[in-house]
Amino acid sequence: MSLIWSRYYTSRVPHASTEVGSFWWKDLLRLNVLYRGIAKCTIGDGSTIAFWGDLWSTDILSEKFPRLFSFAINPDISVKEIIMAQDLDSIFHLPISEQASQELGDLQDLLLLTD
């Protein structure tokens, strides 16, 4: 597993990327959808956790903030990339709707609580 991981997935979230590797590995990745629905992630450096699609907070953020998520430039962005972003506005297509703006405020509050 370490060989596949270091060769193909060092700069992206594995389960949010195109499947690469042997057909055995691809079969394992397809089971990942079921597993992610019941498992909570530990952030670590955040490079392998999808900000919007993984359960690393209290909820899956794409489901909690659907209007805001619809404006995301990269729906598969990692937690690490969010942390490194200049500001949260830089990760969305602008302008955003009023409802999305309200969700952005709620997201910012949530992120402050998780620091």
PyRosetta script that sets phi, psi and omega in degrees:
from pyrosetta import init, pose_from_sequence

init()
pose = pose_from_sequence("MSLIWSRYYTSRVPHASTEVGSFWWKDLLRLNVLYRGIAKCTIGDGSTIAFWGDLWSTDILSEKFPRLFSFAINPDISVKEIIMAQDLDSIFHLPISEQASQELGDLQDLLLLTD")
pose.set_psi(1, -39.9)
pose.set_omega(1, -179.2)
pose.set_phi(2, -61.2)
pose.set_psi(2, -37.7)
pose.set_omega(2, 179.4)
pose.set_phi(3, -63.6)
pose.set_psi(3, -47.0)
pose.set_omega(3, 179.6)
pose.set_phi(4, -63.9)
pose.set_psi(4, -45.5)
pose.set_omega(4, -177.8)
pose.set_phi(5, -59.4)
pose.set_psi(5, -50.8)
pose.set_omega(5, -176.7)
pose.set_phi(6, -69.7)
pose.set_psi(6, -27.0)
pose.set_omega(6, -179.8)
pose.set_phi(7, -79.7)
pose.set_psi(7, -41.5)
pose.set_omega(7, -170.5)
pose.set_phi(8, -110.3)
pose.set_psi(8, -21.6)
pose.set_omega(8, -167.9)
pose.set_phi(9, -123.7)
pose.set_psi(9, 21.7)
pose.set_omega(9, -175.2)
pose.set_phi(10, -70.3)
pose.set_psi(10, -26.7)
pose.set_omega(10, -175.3)
pose.set_phi(11, -118.8)
pose.set_psi(11, 23.2)
pose.set_omega(11, 179.9)
pose.set_phi(12, -156.5)
pose.set_psi(12, 162.9)
pose.set_omega(12, 176.9)
pose.set_phi(13, -75.3)
pose.set_psi(13, 117.6)
pose.set_omega(13, -173.3)
pose.set_phi(14, -55.6)
pose.set_psi(14, -47.2)
pose.set_omega(14, -175.8)
pose.set_phi(15, -79.7)
pose.set_psi(15, -3.2)
pose.set_omega(15, 175.4)
pose.set_phi(16, -108.4)
pose.set_psi(16, 13.4)
pose.set_omega(16, -178.0)
pose.set_phi(17, -114.9)
pose.set_psi(17, 167.3)
pose.set_omega(17, 173.3)
pose.set_phi(18, -64.2)
pose.set_psi(18, 137.2)
pose.set_omega(18, 180.0)
pose.set_phi(19, -66.1)
pose.set_psi(19, 131.3)
pose.set_omega(19, 175.2)
pose.set_phi(20, -135.1)
pose.set_psi(20, 159.5)
pose.set_omega(20, -179.2)
pose.set_phi(21, 108.9)
pose.set_psi(21, -165.5)
pose.set_omega(21, -177.1)
pose.set_phi(22, -72.0)
pose.set_psi(22, 166.0)
pose.set_omega(22, 178.6)
pose.set_phi(23, -66.6)
pose.set_psi(23, -27.1)
pose.set_omega(23, 175.5)
pose.set_phi(24, -64.7)
pose.set_psi(24, -46.0)
pose.set_omega(24, -180.0)
pose.set_phi(25, -64.1)
pose.set_psi(25, -41.1)
pose.set_omega(25, 179.2)
pose.set_phi(26, -63.2)
pose.set_psi(26, -38.0)
pose.set_omega(26, 175.7)
pose.set_phi(27, -61.9)
pose.set_psi(27, -40.9)
pose.set_omega(27, 177.0)
pose.set_phi(28, -63.6)
pose.set_psi(28, -41.2)
pose.set_omega(28, 178.9)
pose.set_phi(29, -62.7)
pose.set_psi(29, -33.4)
pose.set_omega(29, 179.6)
pose.set_phi(30, -68.7)
pose.set_psi(30, -28.6)
pose.set_omega(30, 175.5)
pose.set_phi(31, -72.7)
pose.set_psi(31, -18.5)
pose.set_omega(31, -178.9)
pose.set_phi(32, -55.4)
pose.set_psi(32, -34.9)
pose.set_omega(32, -179.1)
pose.set_phi(33, -60.8)
pose.set_psi(33, -43.9)
pose.set_omega(33, 178.1)
pose.set_phi(34, -65.5)
pose.set_psi(34, -43.4)
pose.set_omega(34, -178.1)
pose.set_phi(35, -65.1)
pose.set_psi(35, -43.6)
pose.set_omega(35, -178.0)
pose.set_phi(36, -64.3)
pose.set_psi(36, -23.6)
pose.set_omega(36, 179.0)
pose.set_phi(37, -72.5)
pose.set_psi(37, -16.6)
pose.set_omega(37, -177.6)
pose.set_phi(38, -122.4)
pose.set_psi(38, -6.0)
pose.set_omega(38, -175.0)
pose.set_phi(39, -111.4)
pose.set_psi(39, 137.4)
pose.set_omega(39, 176.3)
pose.set_phi(40, -96.8)
pose.set_psi(40, 135.9)
pose.set_omega(40, -177.3)
pose.set_phi(41, -83.7)
pose.set_psi(41, 148.0)
pose.set_omega(41, 167.9)
pose.set_phi(42, -99.7)
pose.set_psi(42, 127.5)
pose.set_omega(42, -168.4)
pose.set_phi(43, -65.2)
pose.set_psi(43, -47.6)
pose.set_omega(43, -173.9)
pose.set_phi(44, 59.0)
pose.set_psi(44, -127.5)
pose.set_omega(44, 176.9)
pose.set_phi(45, -87.5)
pose.set_psi(45, -6.7)
pose.set_omega(45, 175.6)
pose.set_phi(46, 82.7)
pose.set_psi(46, 0.8)
pose.set_omega(46, -174.8)
pose.set_phi(47, -73.8)
pose.set_psi(47, -20.5)
pose.set_omega(47, -178.1)
pose.set_phi(48, -112.0)
pose.set_psi(48, 15.1)
pose.set_omega(48, -179.4)
pose.set_phi(49, -115.9)
pose.set_psi(49, 125.4)
pose.set_omega(49, 177.9)
pose.set_phi(50, -76.1)
pose.set_psi(50, 120.6)
pose.set_omega(50, -176.6)
pose.set_phi(51, -56.0)
pose.set_psi(51, -47.4)
pose.set_omega(51, -175.4)
pose.set_phi(52, -86.1)
pose.set_psi(52, -31.0)
pose.set_omega(52, -168.1)
pose.set_phi(53, -104.9)
pose.set_psi(53, -12.3)
pose.set_omega(53, -179.0)
pose.set_phi(54, -102.2)
pose.set_psi(54, 153.8)
pose.set_omega(54, 177.1)
pose.set_phi(55, -87.9)
pose.set_psi(55, 91.9)
pose.set_omega(55, 178.0)
pose.set_phi(56, -119.7)
pose.set_psi(56, -15.8)
pose.set_omega(56, 176.8)
pose.set_phi(57, -110.5)
pose.set_psi(57, -155.9)
pose.set_omega(57, 178.6)
pose.set_phi(58, -74.3)
pose.set_psi(58, -24.6)
pose.set_omega(58, -178.6)
pose.set_phi(59, -141.1)
pose.set_psi(59, 164.2)
pose.set_omega(59, 170.0)
pose.set_phi(60, -76.2)
pose.set_psi(60, 120.0)
pose.set_omega(60, -168.3)
pose.set_phi(61, -66.0)
pose.set_psi(61, -29.7)
pose.set_omega(61, 177.9)
pose.set_phi(62, -66.4)
pose.set_psi(62, -26.7)
pose.set_omega(62, 178.1)
pose.set_phi(63, -86.9)
pose.set_psi(63, -33.4)
pose.set_omega(63, -179.8)
pose.set_phi(64, -74.8)
pose.set_psi(64, -34.7)
pose.set_omega(64, -178.3)
pose.set_phi(65, -125.3)
pose.set_psi(65, 64.5)
pose.set_omega(65, -173.4)
pose.set_phi(66, -64.8)
pose.set_psi(66, -35.8)
pose.set_omega(66, -179.4)
pose.set_phi(67, -68.0)
pose.set_psi(67, -44.1)
pose.set_omega(67, 178.7)
pose.set_phi(68, -65.3)
pose.set_psi(68, -42.0)
pose.set_omega(68, 178.8)
pose.set_phi(69, -58.2)
pose.set_psi(69, -34.2)
pose.set_omega(69, -179.0)
pose.set_phi(70, -65.4)
pose.set_psi(70, -16.4)
pose.set_omega(70, 178.1)
pose.set_phi(71, -98.8)
pose.set_psi(71, 0.1)
pose.set_omega(71, -177.8)
pose.set_phi(72, -64.1)
pose.set_psi(72, 131.6)
pose.set_omega(72, 177.2)
pose.set_phi(73, -67.7)
pose.set_psi(73, -43.9)
pose.set_omega(73, 179.8)
pose.set_phi(74, -123.7)
pose.set_psi(74, 100.6)
pose.set_omega(74, -178.3)
pose.set_phi(75, -66.8)
pose.set_psi(75, -14.1)
pose.set_omega(75, -179.9)
pose.set_phi(76, -105.1)
pose.set_psi(76, 18.5)
pose.set_omega(76, -177.6)
pose.set_phi(77, -61.7)
pose.set_psi(77, 144.2)
pose.set_omega(77, -179.6)
pose.set_phi(78, -85.9)
pose.set_psi(78, 162.6)
pose.set_omega(78, 175.7)
pose.set_phi(79, -60.2)
pose.set_psi(79, -39.1)
pose.set_omega(79, 179.6)
pose.set_phi(80, -60.9)
pose.set_psi(80, -42.7)
pose.set_omega(80, 179.8)
pose.set_phi(81, -65.8)
pose.set_psi(81, -33.6)
pose.set_omega(81, 176.3)
pose.set_phi(82, -66.4)
pose.set_psi(82, -44.2)
pose.set_omega(82, 179.4)
pose.set_phi(83, -61.3)
pose.set_psi(83, -37.9)
pose.set_omega(83, -177.1)
pose.set_phi(84, -82.7)
pose.set_psi(84, -10.3)
pose.set_omega(84, -178.4)
pose.set_phi(85, -63.8)
pose.set_psi(85, 145.0)
pose.set_omega(85, 178.9)
pose.set_phi(86, -57.8)
pose.set_psi(86, -46.8)
pose.set_omega(86, 176.1)
pose.set_phi(87, -156.6)
pose.set_psi(87, 164.5)
pose.set_omega(87, -177.3)
pose.set_phi(88, -67.3)
pose.set_psi(88, -25.7)
pose.set_omega(88, 178.6)
pose.set_phi(89, -62.8)
pose.set_psi(89, -26.7)
pose.set_omega(89, -176.6)
pose.set_phi(90, -73.5)
pose.set_psi(90, -8.4)
pose.set_omega(90, -179.2)
pose.set_phi(91, -102.9)
pose.set_psi(91, 5.8)
pose.set_omega(91, -178.3)
pose.set_phi(92, -123.5)
pose.set_psi(92, 150.7)
pose.set_omega(92, 169.4)
pose.set_phi(93, -73.2)
pose.set_psi(93, 125.2)
pose.set_omega(93, -178.5)
pose.set_phi(94, -106.1)
pose.set_psi(94, 151.8)
pose.set_omega(94, -1.1)
pose.set_phi(95, -79.0)
pose.set_psi(95, 156.1)
pose.set_omega(95, 176.4)
pose.set_phi(96, -102.4)
pose.set_psi(96, 160.1)
pose.set_omega(96, -178.5)
pose.set_phi(97, -71.4)
pose.set_psi(97, 168.3)
pose.set_omega(97, 178.5)
pose.set_phi(98, -63.3)
pose.set_psi(98, -41.5)
pose.set_omega(98, 178.4)
pose.set_phi(99, -64.2)
pose.set_psi(99, -41.9)
pose.set_omega(99, 178.3)
pose.set_phi(100, -65.5)
pose.set_psi(100, -35.8)
pose.set_omega(100, 177.8)
pose.set_phi(101, -63.8)
pose.set_psi(101, -39.9)
pose.set_omega(101, 176.1)
pose.set_phi(102, -64.2)
pose.set_psi(102, -42.0)
pose.set_omega(102, 177.9)
pose.set_phi(103, -65.5)
pose.set_psi(103, -33.9)
pose.set_omega(103, 176.6)
pose.set_phi(104, -61.8)
pose.set_psi(104, -42.5)
pose.set_omega(104, 176.0)
pose.set_phi(105, -61.1)
pose.set_psi(105, -42.8)
pose.set_omega(105, 177.6)
pose.set_phi(106, -64.5)
pose.set_psi(106, -39.3)
pose.set_omega(106, 178.2)
pose.set_phi(107, -64.2)
pose.set_psi(107, -43.3)
pose.set_omega(107, 179.0)
pose.set_phi(108, -61.4)
pose.set_psi(108, -40.9)
pose.set_omega(108, 176.5)
pose.set_phi(109, -61.8)
pose.set_psi(109, -43.6)
pose.set_omega(109, 178.8)
pose.set_phi(110, -61.6)
pose.set_psi(110, -43.3)
pose.set_omega(110, -179.3)
pose.set_phi(111, -66.4)
pose.set_psi(111, -34.6)
pose.set_omega(111, 176.7)
pose.set_phi(112, -65.5)
pose.set_psi(112, -35.9)
pose.set_omega(112, 179.3)
pose.set_phi(113, -70.5)
pose.set_psi(113, -29.9)
pose.set_omega(113, -177.0)
pose.set_phi(114, -86.3)
pose.set_psi(114, -6.7)
pose.set_omega(114, 179.5)
pose.set_phi(115, -66.5)
pose.dump_pdb("model.pdb")
